[in-house]
Amino acid sequence: MNAPEDHAFCFGEEVYYLSASSDWIPAVVEGHVMLNQKRHYNLNVQKAAEPNRVISKEQYQAMQHGHGQTPSQIFCFGEAVIW
């Protein structure tokens, strides 16, 4: 269960991070960093977190209730969007 590759979590957004111990832990996005031409997240619990280890609160809650992934596209204020 991963966020869509084109989705960007916003600064201050509450998310869940898949830790090295394979536990989902609550986290807050503190910013973005580009590594190898791919967006990574600076979280309050992990710097340069790989995007496939970060999910939204809604995705985590759906996963806990057995509903699988609940994809949604949310854009950050000021984010450029090609329509």
Backbone as CSV, one residue per row, in Angstrom:
resi,resn,N_x,N_y,N_z,CA_x,CA_y,CA_z,C_x,C_y,C_z
1,MET,0.852,-1.179,0.000,0.000,0.000,0.000,0.885,1.225,0.000
2,ASN,0.917,1.896,-1.069,1.757,3.078,-1.214,0.944,4.232,-1.751
3,ALA,1.416,5.424,-1.463,0.796,6.605,-2.052,1.126,6.619,-3.532
4,PRO,0.236,7.143,-4.362,0.565,7.243,-5.782,1.851,8.025,-5.970
5,GLU,2.665,7.613,-6.933,3.962,8.245,-7.150,3.860,9.737,-7.414
6,ASP,2.761,10.193,-8.041,2.639,11.606,-8.369,2.011,12.410,-7.237
7,HIS,1.688,11.765,-6.142,1.087,12.461,-5.010,2.187,13.016,-4.120
8,ALA,2.018,14.238,-3.664,2.972,14.838,-2.737,2.246,15.193,-1.453
9,PHE,2.765,14.725,-0.344,2.210,15.134,0.940,2.729,16.529,1.267
10,CYS,1.892,17.323,1.884,2.198,18.725,2.159,2.905,18.909,3.496
11,PHE,3.612,20.030,3.617,4.256,20.407,4.870,3.205,20.441,5.978
12,GLY,3.502,19.798,7.094,2.598,19.778,8.237,1.547,18.685,8.180
13,GLU,1.469,17.961,7.057,0.454,16.913,6.917,0.800,15.721,7.808
14,GLU,-0.203,15.174,8.463,-0.030,13.985,9.290,-0.119,12.752,8.402
15,VAL,0.912,11.899,8.491,1.012,10.702,7.671,1.434,9.536,8.558
16,TYR,1.624,8.384,7.939,2.198,7.225,8.630,3.428,6.783,7.862
17,TYR,4.474,6.397,8.620,5.748,5.979,8.051,6.005,4.525,8.426
18,LEU,6.400,3.718,7.435,6.745,2.328,7.669,8.186,2.269,8.149
19,SER,8.355,2.013,9.438,9.684,2.038,10.045,10.491,0.794,9.671
20,ALA,11.775,0.824,10.005,12.662,-0.312,9.728,12.202,-1.569,10.462
21,SER,11.475,-1.403,11.559,10.959,-2.552,12.318,9.627,-3.043,11.751
22,SER,9.234,-2.510,10.584,7.990,-2.888,9.886,6.727,-2.497,10.640
23,ASP,6.828,-1.466,11.447,5.662,-0.913,12.135,5.297,0.415,11.480
24,TRP,3.999,0.660,11.308,3.536,1.962,10.819,3.490,2.897,12.010
25,ILE,4.207,4.010,11.927,4.223,4.970,13.027,3.729,6.322,12.520
26,PRO,2.990,7.057,13.374,2.519,8.381,12.962,3.701,9.328,12.781
27,ALA,3.571,10.197,11.795,4.638,11.150,11.487,4.025,12.428,10.936
28,VAL,4.842,13.470,10.865,4.428,14.752,10.300,5.454,15.154,9.245
29,VAL,4.961,15.579,8.088,5.840,16.013,6.999,6.451,17.366,7.362
30,GLU,7.780,17.424,7.330,8.499,18.668,7.609,9.084,19.283,6.348
31,GLY,9.020,18.546,5.237,9.527,19.075,3.984,9.812,17.962,2.990
32,HIS,10.335,18.374,1.832,10.685,17.436,0.768,12.170,17.570,0.463
33,VAL,12.745,16.521,-0.064,14.121,16.552,-0.538,14.192,15.659,-1.773
34,MET,14.944,16.085,-2.772,15.105,15.286,-3.988,16.389,14.471,-3.876
35,LEU,16.263,13.163,-4.050,17.408,12.256,-4.068,17.280,11.375,-5.297
36,ASN,18.324,11.350,-6.125,18.296,10.560,-7.362,17.068,10.886,-8.204
37,GLN,16.754,12.162,-8.299,15.636,12.678,-9.090,14.285,12.130,-8.635
38,LYS,14.178,11.800,-7.358,12.926,11.288,-6.798,12.646,12.016,-5.483
39,ARG,11.392,12.440,-5.315,11.007,13.158,-4.105,11.015,12.209,-2.896
40,HIS,11.655,12.637,-1.831,11.627,11.945,-0.552,11.053,12.925,0.469
41,TYR,10.671,12.416,1.622,10.052,13.259,2.649,10.942,13.388,3.870
42,ASN,11.054,14.613,4.353,11.643,14.830,5.666,10.482,14.800,6.647
43,LEU,10.496,13.791,7.494,9.450,13.616,8.501,10.021,13.917,9.873
44,ASN,9.160,14.154,10.829,9.643,14.394,12.189,10.276,13.140,12.787
45,VAL,10.023,11.964,12.201,10.573,10.708,12.717,11.655,10.114,11.816
46,GLN,11.810,10.632,10.590,12.784,10.077,9.648,13.096,11.118,8.562
47,LYS,14.346,11.408,8.385,14.760,12.320,7.320,14.934,11.521,6.027
48,ALA,14.620,12.142,4.897,14.766,11.540,3.566,14.059,10.185,3.470
49,ALA,12.834,10.133,3.986,12.044,8.899,3.929,11.621,8.613,2.495
50,GLU,11.785,7.375,2.080,11.381,6.992,0.735,9.864,7.096,0.612
51,PRO,9.375,7.585,-0.526,7.931,7.801,-0.681,7.095,6.534,-0.573
52,ASN,7.666,5.384,-0.906,6.897,4.147,-0.799,6.760,3.654,0.634
53,ARG,7.319,4.404,1.589,7.188,4.055,3.007,6.311,5.066,3.751
54,VAL,5.630,5.930,2.996,4.795,6.980,3.579,3.387,6.863,3.005
55,ILE,2.380,6.825,3.888,0.986,6.783,3.456,0.188,7.828,4.231
56,SER,-0.969,8.164,3.696,-1.837,9.144,4.353,-2.525,8.529,5.566
57,LYS,-3.036,9.393,6.428,-3.819,8.912,7.578,-5.020,8.119,7.102
58,GLU,-5.651,8.582,6.010,-6.834,7.899,5.478,-6.479,6.499,4.983
59,GLN,-5.343,6.376,4.305,-4.903,5.064,3.831,-4.633,4.141,5.019
60,TYR,-3.994,4.666,6.050,-3.696,3.858,7.234,-4.990,3.398,7.907
61,GLN,-5.937,4.317,8.072,-7.205,3.964,8.716,-7.967,2.935,7.891
62,ALA,-7.977,3.090,6.564,-8.644,2.122,5.700,-7.983,0.754,5.814
63,MET,-6.657,0.751,5.885,-5.918,-0.494,6.018,-6.271,-1.181,7.339
64,GLN,-6.426,-0.404,8.398,-6.765,-0.965,9.708,-8.164,-1.561,9.731
65,HIS,-9.035,-1.046,8.875,-10.415,-1.529,8.823,-10.631,-2.511,7.678
66,GLY,-9.537,-2.941,7.033,-9.629,-3.944,5.990,-10.200,-3.459,4.678
67,HIS,-10.155,-2.157,4.442,-10.727,-1.614,3.215,-9.689,-1.421,2.119
68,GLY,-8.439,-1.765,2.382,-7.411,-1.602,1.351,-7.085,-0.142,1.115
69,GLN,-6.510,0.130,-0.030,-6.072,1.483,-0.359,-7.251,2.352,-0.751
70,THR,-7.223,3.576,-0.294,-8.243,4.548,-0.676,-7.549,5.681,-1.406
71,PRO,-7.290,5.518,-2.702,-6.529,6.544,-3.413,-7.288,7.854,-3.523
72,SER,-6.574,8.921,-3.350,-7.135,10.250,-3.560,-5.990,11.172,-3.920
73,GLN,-6.270,12.141,-4.726,-5.247,13.090,-5.133,-5.547,14.413,-4.456
74,ILE,-4.641,14.865,-3.637,-4.777,16.136,-2.943,-3.564,16.972,-3.298
75,PHE,-3.800,18.214,-3.676,-2.705,19.084,-4.059,-2.419,20.077,-2.936
76,CYS,-1.164,20.421,-2.789,-0.736,21.388,-1.789,-0.952,22.803,-2.302
77,PHE,-1.144,23.745,-1.402,-1.270,25.146,-1.775,-0.009,25.561,-2.518
78,GLY,-0.195,26.191,-3.674,0.926,26.674,-4.461,1.555,25.634,-5.372
79,GLU,1.071,24.399,-5.317,1.640,23.339,-6.152,1.172,23.517,-7.606
80,ALA,2.097,23.386,-8.541,1.749,23.482,-9.960,1.016,22.209,-10.388
81,VAL,-0.091,22.383,-11.064,-0.908,21.256,-11.505,-1.114,21.365,-13.009
82,ILE,-0.848,20.298,-13.718,-1.111,20.263,-15.168,-2.442,19.564,-15.349
83,TRP,-3.385,20.244,-15.934,-4.741,19.692,-16.088,-4.980,19.228,-17.459
